Amino acid sequence: MIPALFRLRATIALLIAALAAPAATRAAKGEEILVMLRLPPPHFRSGGDYDGDYGDGIRRTQMLRAAQRIARDHHLTLVTDWMMPVIDLDCFVMRVPDGASAEAMMQELSKDGHIAWSQPMHDYQTLGGPQGHDDPLYPAQPARTLWHLDAVHRLATGRGVTVAVIDSGIDARHPDLAGQVRANVNLVTGRAFAAEAHGTAIAGIIAARAHNRIGMVGIAPDAQLLGLRACWQANSPGSIAFCDSFSLARAIHYAIDHKASVINMSLGGPPDRLLSTLLDAAMARNTAVVAAYDPHRSDGGFPASWPGVIAVSGSPAPGRRAPVQIAPATGIPATQPGGKWSLVDGTSYAAAHVSGLIALIDQARGHRQGRVMFVMSAGGVIDALATVQGRTAGCDGACAVAVASASHD
């Protein structure tokens, strides 16, 4: 029995090592698809003496063997995977043969009864506009006057609230972010972690430190951040970063698993079944999901278009049925890697404002609300002070309801 157990563990170690090989050592050719397999129930021993490592090892071996069989039968290359017990799936990345069509391969895989579903590996990008000049911090933050931040911060500062920033890498050593980032995790396969412009800017807008006599003040300066690097900065200058279905799925699952109250996704791309499933799982746990509205897409882009997600823009979005919240999006002071600040523009940064605001609401209401009522000013912009105060009387139709965070004690 003991030798057999050692052989089992050795086999698992070899399989995991093969899957975890750096992307740089794997072939770069061929399209990648995602293949979803249902996780078997956790293993239990008779008598109630449950060994989690033992059970997880058996389940892990089952999944890897099934994936290897599928790859072999369909001439696919197994790249890597990520177990997602929150939605009872193991997501495998597989590469189709050179010259083969991903669409044709997915049609072929749909006939395999052991597969829950397969889908393309979609690409996404952050929605920040061209980066502004890198002069020292401009003294007037738009939200300071528009949202009456001095008065709002007398009511709440985001203390006790965790916001997951799914974005490019955050510079956690920035003097305005020191101590604000609870975890800084790289979820991009094959790319070393880097502190990058877009993610660092989003983090600062949400939770830059207050009362430190430098830089700026975040909307929720006492909130804690989960820095989840699912996007990577392009080599060219600017603030655009790129993501894919797999990296985003890993990040959303991590945010759910670590009980984030708010998830900020300042990015957009095509609809995606796996990401939609994970977003539904997050919102079912009363986690607020905030996304940047893409003005170049008729539906606002995904995930902003997904039901229940709080879509945010810098200006009205005519023709859209679901409400789009409006927040500051131009001339925004933001933290930058290397202890710098700059001015940024784009709906990415409007979304960050609303994520910070929801953190304030969460604290002000004792971390117990399931939905939040945004109170609107006459111009259709969120009245942050009235919203945090919880005023709804006299809205005269100028209120909008959106899913918000709940307690994760």
RODO-2510 file (C-alpha; in nm, 4 decimals, decimal comma):
residues 409
     n   res          X          Y          Z
     1     m     0,0000     0,0000     0,0000
     2     i     0,2775     0,2461     0,0958
     3     p     0,4846     0,1949    -0,2252
     4     a     0,1671     0,2357    -0,4317
     5     l     0,0904     0,5660    -0,2558
     6     f     0,4440     0,6881    -0,3210
     7     r     0,4122     0,5919    -0,6886
     8     l     0,0794     0,7791    -0,7071
     9     r     0,2327     1,0945    -0,5592
    10     a     0,5334     1,0708    -0,7913
    11     t     0,3042     1,0407    -1,0929
    12     i     0,1053     1,3447    -0,9777
    13     a     0,4249     1,5451    -0,9298
    14     l     0,5459     1,4604    -1,2802
    15     l     0,2114     1,5490    -1,4383
    16     i     0,1890     1,8803    -1,2534
    17     a     0,5480     1,9660    -1,3460
    18     a     0,4729     1,9002    -1,7128
    19     l     0,1691     2,1262    -1,7037
    20     a     0,3486     2,4013    -1,5119
    21     a     0,6400     2,4319    -1,7575
    22     p     0,7070     2,7958    -1,8479
    23     a     0,5277     2,9158    -2,1585
    24     a     0,8614     3,0178    -2,3085
    25     t     0,9559     2,6487    -2,3317
    26     r     0,6334     2,5511    -2,5057
    27     a     0,5628     2,5852    -2,8771
    28     a     0,4232     2,9245    -2,9647
    29     k     0,2360     2,8119    -3,2767
    30     g    -0,1286     2,7174    -3,3060
    31     e    -0,4498     2,8589    -3,1639
    32     e    -0,5408     2,7874    -2,8026
    33     i    -0,8830     2,6819    -2,6781
    34     l    -1,0274     2,6238    -2,3310
    35     v    -1,1671     2,2797    -2,2497
    36     m    -1,3874     2,2537    -1,9410
    37     l    -1,4162     1,9253    -1,7492
    38     r    -1,6528     1,8705    -1,4569
    39     l    -1,4743     1,8115    -1,1266
    40     p    -1,5659     1,4837    -0,9539
    41     p    -1,6927     1,5138    -0,5961
    42     p    -1,4220     1,5332    -0,3263
    43     h    -1,2949     1,1957    -0,2116
    44     f    -1,4020     1,0685     0,1298
    45     r    -1,2643     0,7745     0,3261
    46     s    -1,4933     0,5440     0,5195
    47     g    -1,5152     0,6157     0,8897
    48     g    -1,5063     0,9910     0,8414
    49     d    -1,1250     1,0136     0,8558
    50     y    -1,0843     1,2487     0,5587
    51     d    -0,7392     1,3364     0,4317
    52     g    -0,7744     1,6435     0,2082
    53     d    -0,4345     1,5987     0,0423
    54     y    -0,5082     1,2344    -0,0332
    55     g    -0,8531     1,3113    -0,1761
    56     d    -0,7353     1,6115    -0,3764
    57     g    -0,4484     1,4051    -0,5162
    58     i    -0,6840     1,1366    -0,6448
    59     r    -0,9165     1,3957    -0,7967
    60     r    -0,6214     1,5768    -0,9538
    61     t    -0,4929     1,2541    -1,1093
    62     q    -0,8382     1,1746    -1,2510
    63     m    -0,8644     1,5154    -1,4168
    64     l    -0,5144     1,5061    -1,5655
    65     r    -0,5655     1,1580    -1,7061
    66     a    -0,8986     1,2607    -1,8620
    67     a    -0,7413     1,5711    -2,0142
    68     q    -0,4486     1,3718    -2,1513
    69     r    -0,6896     1,1243    -2,3088
    70     i    -0,8865     1,4068    -2,4719
    71     a    -0,5695     1,5725    -2,5994
    72     r    -0,4415     1,2429    -2,7395
    73     d    -0,7713     1,1489    -2,9069
    74     h    -0,8101     1,4881    -3,0743
    75     h    -0,4413     1,5578    -3,1517
    76     l    -0,4290     1,8548    -2,9157
    77     t    -0,1366     1,9790    -2,7072
    78     l    -0,2080     2,0116    -2,3354
    79     v    -0,0651     2,3455    -2,2161
    80     t    -0,1824     2,4071    -1,8581
    81     d    -0,4927     2,4090    -1,6411
    82     w    -0,6543     2,5716    -1,3400
    83     m    -0,8982     2,3962    -1,1074
    84     m    -1,2045     2,6121    -1,0325
    85     p    -1,3987     2,4401    -0,7531
    86     v    -1,6186     2,7481    -0,7086
    87     i    -1,7952     2,6475    -1,0327
    88     d    -1,7063     2,2725    -1,0187
    89     l    -1,4810     2,2848    -1,3254
    90     d    -1,1220     2,2192    -1,4242
    91     c    -1,0252     2,4521    -1,7090
    92     f    -0,7611     2,3105    -1,9447
    93     v    -0,5768     2,5184    -2,2025
    94     m    -0,5114     2,3128    -2,5173
    95     r    -0,3417     2,4067    -2,8427
    96     v    -0,4903     2,2940    -3,1743
    97     p    -0,2530     2,1512    -3,4377
    98     d    -0,0899     2,3905    -3,6838
    99     g    -0,3210     2,4612    -3,9737
   100     a    -0,6297     2,3359    -3,7889
   101     s    -0,9278     2,5590    -3,7117
   102     a    -1,0199     2,6240    -3,3503
   103     e    -1,3864     2,6440    -3,4507
   104     a    -1,3737     2,3037    -3,6226
   105     m    -1,1943     2,1538    -3,3231
   106     m    -1,4604     2,2826    -3,0835
   107     q    -1,7292     2,1266    -3,3046
   108     e    -1,5401     1,7978    -3,2818
   109     l    -1,5036     1,8249    -2,9033
   110     s    -1,8772     1,8929    -2,8603
   111     k    -1,9372     1,5241    -2,9443
   112     d    -1,7229     1,4094    -2,6509
   113     g    -1,9597     1,3432    -2,3608
   114     h    -1,6810     1,3792    -2,1023
   115     i    -1,6392     1,7509    -2,1839
   116     a    -1,8666     2,0101    -2,0199
   117     w    -1,7882     2,2563    -2,3008
   118     s    -1,5043     2,4078    -2,4995
   119     q    -1,4599     2,7663    -2,6113
   120     p    -1,2124     3,0010    -2,7788
   121     m    -0,9377     3,1747    -2,5863
   122     h    -1,0675     3,5311    -2,6103
   123     d    -0,8498     3,8408    -2,5916
   124     y    -0,9257     4,1529    -2,3854
   125     q    -0,7648     4,4892    -2,3281
   126     t    -0,7842     4,7606    -2,0681
   127     l    -0,9886     5,0702    -2,1512
   128     g    -0,7602     5,3547    -2,0505
   129     g    -0,7054     5,6302    -2,3048
   130     p    -0,3675     5,7737    -2,4038
   131     q    -0,1595     5,8518    -2,0982
   132     g    -0,1236     6,2193    -2,0057
   133     h     0,1911     6,4120    -1,9118
   134     d     0,4066     6,2925    -1,6231
   135     d     0,4278     6,6219    -1,4334
   136     p     0,3878     6,6126    -1,0530
   137     l     0,0379     6,5445    -0,9269
   138     y    -0,2079     6,8063    -1,0433
   139     p    -0,3664     6,9465    -0,7256
   140     a    -0,7320     6,9194    -0,8292
   141     q    -0,8779     6,5684    -0,8376
   142     p    -1,2162     6,5855    -1,0175
   143     a    -1,3846     6,3665    -0,7560
   144     r    -1,2712     6,5910    -0,4748
   145     t    -1,5202     6,8599    -0,5727
   146     l    -1,7653     6,6591    -0,7859
   147     w    -1,8113     6,3917    -0,5198
   148     h    -1,7426     6,6108    -0,2108
   149     l    -1,4755     6,3689    -0,0933
   150     d    -1,3928     6,5650     0,2226
   151     a    -1,7501     6,5225     0,3465
   152     v    -1,7761     6,1643     0,2179
   153     h    -1,4583     6,0601     0,4000
   154     r    -1,6022     6,1835     0,7265
   155     l    -1,8635     5,9100     0,6810
   156     a    -1,6505     5,6255     0,5435
   157     t    -1,3039     5,5517     0,4080
   158     g    -1,3455     5,1893     0,2972
   159     r    -1,2027     5,0380     0,6143
   160     g    -1,2601     4,6627     0,6338
   161     v    -1,3414     4,6285     0,2618
   162     t    -1,1354     4,4281     0,0119
   163     v    -1,1357     4,5325    -0,3540
   164     a    -0,9948     4,2928    -0,6146
   165     v    -0,8192     4,4792    -0,8965
   166     i    -0,8101     4,2473    -1,1986
   167     d    -0,5678     4,4317    -1,4229
   168     s    -0,1999     4,4643    -1,5111
   169     g     0,0662     4,4574    -1,2400
   170     i     0,0446     4,6987    -0,9442
   171     d     0,3500     4,8750    -0,8025
   172     a     0,2851     4,7887    -0,4379
   173     r     0,6009     4,9778    -0,3356
   174     h     0,4656     5,3109    -0,4612
   175     p     0,4622     5,5535    -0,1645
   176     d     0,0903     5,6156    -0,2145
   177     l     0,0163     5,2413    -0,2166
   178     a     0,2509     5,1163     0,0558
   179     g     0,0483     4,8929     0,2874
   180     q    -0,2637     4,9121     0,0673
   181     v    -0,2073     4,5939    -0,1364
   182     r    -0,2950     4,2847     0,0688
   183     a    -0,1823     4,0453    -0,2049
   184     n    -0,0113     4,0987    -0,5395
   185     v    -0,0493     3,7814    -0,7458
   186     n     0,0723     3,7111    -1,0987
   187     l    -0,1894     3,5030    -1,2847
   188     v    -0,0446     3,5464    -1,6344
   189     t     0,1148     3,2248    -1,7575
   190     g     0,4702     3,2542    -1,8837
   191     r     0,5199     3,6270    -1,8148
   192     a     0,7195     3,7459    -1,5162
   193     f     0,5482     3,9902    -1,2828
   194     a     0,6033     4,3585    -1,3621
   195     a     0,4713     4,6801    -1,2067
   196     e     0,2707     4,8332    -1,4918
   197     a     0,1020     5,1644    -1,5632
   198     h    -0,2645     5,0707    -1,5975
   199     g    -0,2980     4,8476    -1,2918
   200     t    -0,0981     5,0890    -1,0751
   201     a    -0,3205     5,3789    -1,1837
   202     i    -0,6417     5,1850    -1,1069
   203     a    -0,5074     5,0863    -0,7640
   204     g    -0,4233     5,4474    -0,6756
   205     i    -0,7607     5,5854    -0,7824
   206     i    -0,9354     5,3281    -0,5648
   207     a    -0,7160     5,3260    -0,2549
   208     a    -0,4204     5,5681    -0,2552
   209     r    -0,3251     5,6546     0,1041
   210     a    -0,4567     5,9700     0,2693
   211     h    -0,2826     6,2044     0,5143
   212     n     0,0710     6,1076     0,4043
   213     r     0,1516     6,4545     0,2649
   214     i     0,2342     6,3269    -0,0835
   215     g     0,0532     6,2427    -0,4040
   216     m    -0,3194     6,1881    -0,4164
   217     v    -0,6084     6,0465    -0,2116
   218     g    -0,7953     5,7338    -0,3186
   219     i    -1,1738     5,7217    -0,3261
   220     a    -1,1523     5,4574    -0,0496
   221     p    -0,8145     5,5275     0,1128
   222     d    -0,8544     5,2676     0,3891
   223     a    -0,9685     4,9823     0,1631
   224     q    -0,7381     4,6863     0,1052
   225     l    -0,6536     4,5711    -0,2469
   226     l    -0,6055     4,2287    -0,4003
   227     g    -0,3724     4,2958    -0,6921
   228     l    -0,4575     4,0231    -0,9454
   229     r    -0,2331     4,0549    -1,2492
   230     a    -0,4350     3,9005    -1,5321
   231     c    -0,3232     4,1516    -1,7983
   232     w     0,0196     4,2435    -1,9310
   233     q     0,1480     4,5729    -2,0649
   234     a     0,2368     4,5936    -2,4333
   235     n     0,5923     4,6840    -2,5241
   236     s     0,4814     5,0098    -2,6851
   237     p     0,4356     5,3230    -2,4711
   238     g     0,0933     5,4013    -2,3280
   239     s    -0,1428     5,2474    -2,0774
   240     i    -0,3131     4,9696    -2,2768
   241     a    -0,2669     4,6191    -2,1399
   242     f    -0,3879     4,2879    -2,2783
   243     c    -0,5565     3,9865    -2,1144
   244     d    -0,7115     3,6564    -2,2197
   245     s    -0,9940     3,4299    -2,1061
   246     f    -0,7706     3,2008    -1,9014
   247     s    -0,5848     3,4685    -1,7062
   248     l    -0,9095     3,6546    -1,6322
   249     a    -1,0840     3,3336    -1,5231
   250     r    -0,8031     3,2555    -1,2795
   251     a    -0,8248     3,6087    -1,1394
   252     i    -1,2038     3,6056    -1,0917
   253     h    -1,1847     3,2665    -0,9219
   254     y    -0,9077     3,3949    -0,6927
   255     a    -1,1188     3,7008    -0,6012
   256     i    -1,4181     3,4808    -0,5158
   257     d    -1,2060     3,2334    -0,3212
   258     h    -1,0498     3,5167    -0,1172
   259     k    -1,3871     3,6828    -0,0468
   260     a    -1,3342     4,0169    -0,2202
   261     s    -1,6276     4,2507    -0,1609
   262     v    -1,5754     4,4326    -0,4921
   263     i    -1,4166     4,3202    -0,8202
   264     n    -1,2894     4,5951    -1,0517
   265     m    -1,2472     4,5026    -1,4205
   266     s    -1,1405     4,8102    -1,6155
   267     l    -1,1220     4,6173    -1,9422
   268     g    -1,3389     4,4937    -2,2263
   269     g    -1,3682     4,2371    -2,5038
   270     p    -1,6053     3,9741    -2,6471
   271     p    -1,8625     3,7734    -2,4460
   272     d    -1,7158     3,4628    -2,2843
   273     r    -1,9007     3,1648    -2,1359
   274     l    -1,6416     3,0735    -1,8728
   275     l    -1,6020     3,4313    -1,7519
   276     s    -1,9817     3,4768    -1,7455
   277     t    -2,0170     3,1635    -1,5316
   278     l    -1,7581     3,2936    -1,2864
   279     l    -1,9125     3,6423    -1,2760
   280     d    -2,2505     3,4857    -1,1934
   281     a    -2,0840     3,2872    -0,9148
   282     a    -1,9285     3,6059    -0,7755
   283     m    -2,2534     3,8029    -0,7853
   284     a    -2,4443     3,5112    -0,6305
   285     r    -2,2168     3,5662    -0,3298
   286     n    -2,3157     3,9358    -0,3255
   287     t    -1,9808     4,0527    -0,4604
   288     a    -2,0084     4,3738    -0,6626
   289     v    -1,8552     4,3490    -1,0091
   290     v    -1,7650     4,6832    -1,1683
   291     a    -1,6554     4,7082    -1,5325
   292     a    -1,5538     4,9839    -1,7719
   293     y    -1,8003     5,0629    -2,0504
   294     d    -1,6434     5,0388    -2,3971
   295     p    -1,7790     5,3277    -2,6099
   296     h    -1,6518     5,1580    -2,9280
   297     r    -1,8871     4,8604    -2,8893
   298     s    -2,2613     4,8922    -2,9369
   299     d    -2,3357     4,6883    -2,6232
   300     g    -2,0595     4,8483    -2,4153
   301     g    -1,8382     4,5396    -2,4374
   302     f    -1,7969     4,2478    -2,2010
   303     p    -1,8026     4,2255    -1,9005
   304     a    -1,9838     4,5630    -1,8815
   305     s    -2,2709     4,4172    -2,0877
   306     w    -2,3250     4,1151    -1,8604
   307     p    -2,6450     4,1284    -1,6474
   308     g    -2,5743     4,2384    -1,2903
   309     v    -2,2345     4,3888    -1,3675
   310     i    -2,2128     4,7607    -1,2862
   311     a    -2,1125     4,9323    -1,6111
   312     v    -1,9363     5,2683    -1,5759
   313     s    -1,8628     5,5361    -1,8323
   314     g    -1,7446     5,8952    -1,8333
   315     s    -2,0471     6,0163    -2,0296
   316     p    -2,4047     5,8998    -2,1027
   317     a    -2,4464     5,5854    -2,3151
   318     p    -2,7547     5,6489    -2,5324
   319     g    -2,9518     5,3507    -2,6535
   320     r    -2,8399     5,1088    -2,3824
   321     r    -3,1244     4,9451    -2,1923
   322     a    -2,9345     4,8646    -1,8731
   323     p    -2,8142     5,1628    -1,6678
   324     v    -2,4611     5,2943    -1,7152
   325     q    -2,3169     5,4845    -1,4199
   326     i    -2,1264     5,8052    -1,4964
   327     a    -1,8092     5,8921    -1,3046
   328     p    -1,4993     6,1109    -1,3633
   329     a    -1,3009     5,9848    -1,6631
   330     t    -1,0780     6,2685    -1,7837
   331     g    -0,7827     6,4495    -1,6306
   332     i    -0,7568     6,2005    -1,3442
   333     p    -0,4417     6,2131    -1,1265
   334     a    -0,3135     5,8582    -1,0868
   335     t    -0,0240     5,6661    -0,9361
   336     q     0,2390     5,5339    -1,1768
   337     p     0,5194     5,2782    -1,1337
   338     g     0,8431     5,4017    -0,9840
   339     g     0,6869     5,6384    -0,7296
   340     k     0,5453     5,8727    -0,9941
   341     w     0,2062     6,0248    -1,0750
   342     s     0,0459     6,1332    -1,4016
   343     l    -0,2885     6,2387    -1,5496
   344     v    -0,4967     5,9673    -1,7182
   345     d    -0,8182     5,9547    -1,9237
   346     g    -1,0594     5,6731    -2,0034
   347     t    -1,3572     5,4724    -1,8796
   348     s    -1,1124     5,2419    -1,7001
   349     y    -1,0609     5,5147    -1,4449
   350     a    -1,4317     5,5965    -1,4182
   351     a    -1,4873     5,2320    -1,3180
   352     a    -1,2158     5,2607    -1,0522
   353     h    -1,4005     5,5582    -0,8999
   354     v    -1,7200     5,3516    -0,8656
   355     s    -1,5341     5,0522    -0,7175
   356     g    -1,3936     5,2853    -0,4526
   357     l    -1,7377     5,4343    -0,3923
   358     i    -1,8914     5,0896    -0,3381
   359     a    -1,6195     5,0196    -0,0796
   360     l    -1,7318     5,3353     0,1044
   361     i    -2,0961     5,2287     0,0860
   362     d    -2,0061     4,8813     0,2117
   363     q    -1,8369     5,0234     0,5217
   364     a    -2,1046     5,2892     0,5844
   365     r    -2,3774     5,0251     0,5839
   366     g    -2,1965     4,7858     0,8147
   367     h    -2,0837     4,5421     0,5424
   368     r    -2,4359     4,3990     0,5237
   369     q    -2,6074     4,5382     0,2160
   370     g    -2,6885     4,3180    -0,0808
   371     r    -2,7757     4,5964    -0,3242
   372     v    -2,6898     4,9630    -0,3441
   373     m    -2,8950     5,2570    -0,4640
   374     f    -2,6846     5,5122    -0,6493
   375     v    -2,8373     5,8585    -0,6047
   376     m    -2,7976     6,0735    -0,9152
   377     s    -2,7411     6,4456    -0,9418
   378     a    -2,9366     6,6558    -1,1889
   379     g    -2,6726     6,5946    -1,4580
   380     g    -2,7000     6,2173    -1,4310
   381     v    -2,3693     6,1886    -1,2413
   382     i    -2,3593     5,9901    -0,9162
   383     d    -2,4141     6,2013    -0,6053
   384     a    -2,1546     6,0264    -0,3912
   385     l    -2,2373     6,2031    -0,0654
   386     a    -2,6100     6,1239    -0,0834
   387     t    -2,5315     5,7660    -0,1902
   388     v    -2,2973     5,6997     0,1042
   389     q    -2,5455     5,8644     0,3404
   390     g    -2,8074     5,6216     0,2103
   391     r    -3,0483     5,8959     0,1117
   392     t    -3,3136     5,7766    -0,1333
   393     a    -3,6145     5,9867    -0,0440
   394     g    -3,6892     6,2571    -0,2966
   395     c    -3,4926     6,0960    -0,5776
   396     d    -3,7791     6,1700    -0,8209
   397     g    -3,6630     5,8970    -1,0553
   398     a    -3,2968     5,9992    -1,0358
   399     c    -3,1818     5,6792    -0,8673
   400     a    -3,0336     5,3645    -1,0153
   401     v    -3,0097     5,0234    -0,8500
   402     a    -2,7055     4,8006    -0,8957
   403     v    -2,5665     4,4904    -0,7272
   404     a    -2,3155     4,5790    -0,4576
   405     s    -2,0950     4,4118    -0,2038
   406     a    -2,1931     4,2277     0,1114
   407     s    -2,0197     4,1225     0,4285
   408     h    -1,7497     3,8569     0,4049
   409     d    -1,6708     3,8170     0,7741
***
